[in-house]
Amino acid sequence: MKNALTKTLDDPALEEMPVVPIDEMQADTQASEPILELIDRALRNRPELQETDIDLVNRQISRKAARNALLPSLALVGFYGGTGLGGELNPVFEGENSSNVPSDLPGTWRNTFNNSSPDYFIGLNLNIPFRNRVAKADQYRSELEYRQASLRKEQLKKQIRIEVRNAQYALEQSRARVQSATKARNLADRTFQITKKEQDLGAGSSYQTMTAQRDLSLAELDLVNAMTTYAKSKVELDRATGATLEHNGVLVQDAISGKVTISSQ
């Protein structure tokens, strides 16, 4: 914890400073949500499923493109352009031909854009593929890739369902273990208090008191282990349902908008 909160531990005072936790880990007494609701939340929030959905959309586009490559295509083509003529006449033929072609560059540019010498055409381009083996191979490959992606999505959904069920079962089991360890710790504490009073009154021995104290220490250690397992089970259930960020107050929408939403809870 010191390493996470500070940049360096070179300060001897900081090195020797004790870390006293102010929160105590407690198990929830309420039962978890129904398994169907947890599975439905996991199918909505798990990022793996969202990635597979995007992948399926991309493969669907590729499949349509490969299928369109096997279809005939008809294209309408056209062209229109202007030609600018200009320049000095040949002196040899100056007396035989008369022309109003401008001799300067500005006049040539005017003829280019005044539609005096247009050049245009229009036509249809029909493409009919026959025995296009390359396009056929691409189409078959895209179909197989799309089906494989669909199967991977279904397998992922089954895996998520199993993970959620296992996580909920582990959470319920660890909660029961915490309750059992809490009762055992309370019983060991009461036994220790009774044996200690008996020793103070002279009715018990120090061996019995030390044995009860040892049992209390073991019961407290078992309770700590049970609480640790319970906390790990909660984290695993959050991961299985895709609610880790939400339960820790991290919202992806805040990162997108750049504004942090402060919860009222």
Residue pairs with C-beta under 8 A, 6 or more apart in sequence:
1 19
2 9
2 14
2 15
2 17
2 19
3 9
6 14
9 15
25 227
25 230
25 231
26 227
27 175
27 178
27 179
27 182
27 227
27 230
28 175
31 172
32 38
32 168
32 171
32 172
32 237
35 164
35 165
35 168
38 164
38 168
38 237
38 240
38 241
39 160
39 161
39 164
39 165
41 241
41 242
41 243
42 160
42 161
42 163
42 164
42 240
42 241
42 242
43 49
43 157
43 160
44 242
45 241
45 242
45 243
45 246
46 160
46 241
46 242
47 242
48 156
48 160
49 153
49 156
49 157
49 160
52 149
52 152
52 153
52 156
53 153
55 149
56 146
56 149
56 150
56 153
59 142
59 145
59 146
59 149
60 146
62 142
62 145
62 146
63 139
63 142
63 143
63 145
63 146
65 142
66 135
66 138
66 139
66 141
66 142
66 143
67 139
67 142
69 129
69 132
69 135
69 138
69 139
70 129
70 132
70 135
70 136
70 139
71 129
72 126
72 127
72 128
72 129
73 126
73 127
74 124
74 125
74 126
74 127
75 124
75 125
75 126
75 127
76 122
76 123
76 124
76 125
77 122
77 123
77 124
77 125
78 120
78 121
78 122
78 123
79 119
79 120
79 121
79 122
80 118
80 119
80 120
81 118
81 119
81 120
82 111
82 112
82 113
82 114
82 115
82 116
82 117
82 118
82 119
83 111
83 112
83 117
83 118
83 119
84 108
84 109
84 110
84 111
84 112
84 113
84 117
85 101
85 108
85 111
85 117
86 101
86 102
86 103
86 104
86 105
86 107
86 108
86 111
87 101
87 103
87 108
88 103
89 97
89 99
89 101
89 103
101 111
102 108
102 110
102 111
111 117
129 135
160 240
163 240
164 237
164 240
164 241
166 240
167 233
167 236
167 237
167 239
167 240
167 241
168 237
170 233
170 236
170 237
171 230
171 233
171 234
171 236
171 237
173 233
174 226
174 229
174 230
174 232
174 233
175 230
175 233
177 226
177 229
177 230
178 223
178 226
178 227
178 230
180 226
181 219
181 222
181 223
181 225
181 226
181 227
182 223
184 219
184 222
184 223
185 216
185 219
185 220
185 222
185 223
187 219
188 212
188 215
188 216
188 218
188 219
188 220
189 216
189 219
191 212
191 215
191 216
192 209
192 212
192 213
192 215
192 216
194 212
195 204
195 208
195 209
195 211
195 212
196 209
196 212
198 204
198 208
198 209
199 205
199 206
199 208
199 209
235 244
238 244
238 247
245 251
245 252
249 263
251 261
253 261
254 260
254 261
